[in-house]
Amino acid sequence: MDKLLVATLLKRWGISPGSVTPDILDALVNALAVSNVLEKKVSLTALQIQNGFSFPIELLPAPGVGKAIEIMNQVVKFNFGSVSFTSTDMNCSIKTAAKPQMDYTGMNRGDNDFVSLTKNQGTDNMVENQSYIAQMDSDSLVGDSTIDIYLAYRIVTLA
């Protein structure tokens, strides 16, 4: 969403764009940009989770040259089966990033769980044209639960 489009919307709403301060105009641009948020549900099988260290699971494909994935929110629904996994953590990150964007602990739990994850703060967690993956902290020989991951994200164009 650019400033020209926001100015056009202001005019349509009967507001003179000149009467809006630059910081409010920037805030409107940023607020309206949130409408570019995409959503996706990814369901992980027990076999994917068991082998999720050796074979990371692609949650979102690479967006293309000049673009990057920004995760806005991630919700995890852990659906307990009857046998717990031996792995304990699931790290979700941009494929070649130095740090994960989100972590889910409790893979070895013995009950259901439904949680909104907190985004890890810091640097080195975004990379251009790389997929978003889930990787377990170890492979698990046992476990029969499944996981549903609900992603809210946007594709950032690097220009």
VENVENNOR-V833985 format. One record per backbone hydrogen bond with DSSP energy under -1.0 kcal/mol. NH is the residue of the N-H (numbers start at 1). CO is the residue of the C=O. Records with the same first field share a line. If there is no record, write none. Layout:
BEGIN
NH=CO, CO
END
This chain:
BEGIN
6=2
7=3
8=4
9=5
10=6
11=7
12=8
13=9
14=11
15=10
19=16
20=17
25=21
26=22
27=23
28=24
29=25
30=26
31=27
32=28
33=29
35=32
36=33
37=34
38=153
40=151
42=149
44=147
49=45
50=46
51=47
52=49
55=51
57=134
59=132
60=132
67=64
68=156
70=154
72=152
73=152
75=150
76=115
77=148
78=113
79=146
90=104
91=135
92=102
93=133
95=131
97=94
99=124
101=92
102=92
104=90
106=88
107=88
109=106
113=78
115=76
117=74
120=101
129=67
132=60
133=93
134=57
135=91
136=52
137=89
140=50
144=83
146=79
147=44
148=77
149=42
150=75
151=40
152=73
153=38
154=70
156=68
158=66
END
